[in-house]
């Protein structure tokens, strides 16, 4: 996060088994499939919690702390990301700018969920149809629904 622009987090732990959260998308044949999710979150405690929650939904998660780490990773060069979950205010850059760089590198739009604790950091009307904004704190179920929705929209195009 940007110095002086920190975020407050509230954790509500589920009383149910998170593996029960239906998060996979369905392919053209109606079969459930796992997604490759790229997670970028600079908050050291939040990043592994989000990664675990997304993975518990049956997805393969690659998590990163910042912009340069992502730009250096092979996932981008190999175009093997289905959905991104990116914090807007990263310690080494802006998540919206990072999303544009990822799309430029792979040559197409990538469904992206932006997260932020600073509601003024992104103007919702500036988001593309394959992007969504979630304000922290958010519920894991809501994140999983948003990931599924964006991925399903991308599949039907």
C-alpha positions in Angstrom: 0.0 0.0 0.0 1.0 3.6 -0.4 2.6 5.1 2.7 0.1 7.0 4.7 -2.7 5.5 2.7 -3.0 2.2 4.6 -6.0 0.0 4.8 -7.9 -1.5 7.8 -8.9 -5.1 7.6 -11.7 -7.0 9.4 -11.6 -10.8 9.3 -14.8 -12.8 9.6 -13.8 -16.4 9.7 -16.4 -18.8 8.2 -18.2 -21.4 10.3 -18.3 -23.7 7.4 -15.7 -25.7 5.4 -14.4 -23.2 2.7 -14.1 -26.2 0.2 -17.9 -26.0 0.0 -17.7 -22.7 -1.8 -18.5 -23.4 -5.5 -16.0 -21.3 -7.4 -15.1 -23.3 -10.5 -16.4 -22.2 -13.9 -18.1 -24.4 -16.4 -16.7 -25.0 -19.8 -18.7 -25.3 -23.0 -19.7 -28.9 -22.2 -20.9 -27.9 -18.7 -17.9 -29.5 -17.0 -16.4 -27.7 -14.0 -12.8 -26.5 -14.5 -10.2 -25.0 -12.3 -8.8 -21.5 -13.1 -5.2 -20.2 -13.0 -5.4 -17.2 -10.7 -2.7 -14.6 -10.4 -2.9 -12.9 -7.0 -1.0 -9.6 -6.4 -1.3 -8.3 -2.8 1.5 -6.5 -0.9 -0.1 -7.0 2.6 2.0 -9.9 4.0 -0.8 -11.3 6.2 -3.6 -10.9 3.7 -1.8 -12.4 0.7 -1.5 -16.0 2.0 -5.0 -15.9 3.4 -6.5 -14.9 0.0 -4.3 -17.4 -1.8 -5.5 -20.2 0.5 -9.2 -19.2 0.1 -9.0 -19.1 -3.7 -7.1 -22.4 -3.8 -9.7 -24.0 -1.5 -12.2 -23.2 -4.3 -10.3 -25.6 -6.5 -8.1 -23.0 -8.3 -4.4 -22.9 -9.0 -3.0 -19.7 -7.4 0.3 -17.9 -8.0 0.7 -15.1 -5.5 3.1 -12.1 -5.7 3.9 -9.2 -3.5 4.4 -6.5 -6.2 4.6 -5.3 -9.7 8.1 -6.2 -10.6 7.7 -9.7 -9.3 4.7 -10.2 -11.6 6.4 -8.7 -14.7 9.4 -11.0 -14.2 7.3 -14.2 -13.8 6.9 -16.8 -16.6 3.1 -17.0 -16.2 2.8 -13.7 -18.0 5.3 -14.7 -20.7 3.5 -18.0 -21.2 0.0 -16.4 -21.2 -1.1 -18.9 -18.6 -3.4 -16.8 -16.4 -7.2 -17.0 -16.5 -8.0 -14.4 -13.9 -6.1 -11.8 -11.9 -6.8 -10.5 -8.4 -4.8 -7.3 -7.9 -4.5 -4.9 -5.0 -4.8 -1.3 -6.5 -2.3 0.3 -4.2 0.9 -1.8 -4.2 4.1 -0.8 -2.5 6.0 -0.7 -5.8 3.3 0.6 -8.2 -0.3 0.8 -9.2 -2.4 -2.4 -9.7 -4.5 -0.8 -12.5 -1.3 0.0 -14.4 0.0 -3.5 -13.7 -3.2 -5.0 -15.2 -2.7 -2.9 -18.4 0.9 -4.2 -18.6 -0.2 -7.8 -18.2 -2.8 -7.4 -20.9 -0.2 -5.8 -23.2 2.3 -8.6 -22.5 -0.3 -11.4 -23.3 -2.0 -9.5 -26.1 -5.6 -9.8 -24.9 -7.8 -8.7 -22.0 -7.5 -10.7 -18.8 -10.5 -10.8 -16.3 -9.3 -8.9 -13.3 -10.7 -8.2 -9.8 -9.2 -5.1 -8.3 -9.2 -4.8 -4.5 -8.6 -1.7 -2.5 -9.0 -0.2 1.0 -9.0 3.3 -0.5 -12.4 3.8 -2.2 -11.1 6.9 -4.1 -8.3 5.0 -5.8 -10.3 3.7 -8.7 -13.3 5.2 -10.5 -15.7 2.3 -11.2 -17.0 3.8 -14.5 -13.4 3.6 -15.8 -13.3 -0.2 -15.4 -13.6 -2.4 -18.5 -16.4 -5.0 -18.7 -13.9 -7.8 -17.8 -12.9 -5.9 -14.6 -14.5 -5.6 -11.2 -13.6 -3.6 -8.1 -14.0 -4.9 -4.5 -13.6 -2.7 -1.6 -11.7 -4.1 1.5 -12.9 -5.6 3.6 -14.8 -8.0 1.5 -16.2 -11.5 2.0 -14.4 -14.5 0.5 -17.7 -15.8 -1.0 -18.1 -12.4 -2.8 -14.6 -12.6 -4.2 -15.2 -16.2 -5.4 -18.5 -15.2 -7.0 -16.8 -12.3 -8.8 -13.9 -14.5 -10.0 -16.4 -17.0 -11.3 -18.5 -14.3 -13.0 -15.6 -12.6 -14.8 -14.2 -16.0 -15.9 -17.5 -17.1 -17.2 -18.0 -13.9 -19.1 -14.6 -14.4 -20.7 -15.4 -18.0 -21.6 -18.6 -16.9 -23.5 -16.9 -14.4 -25.7 
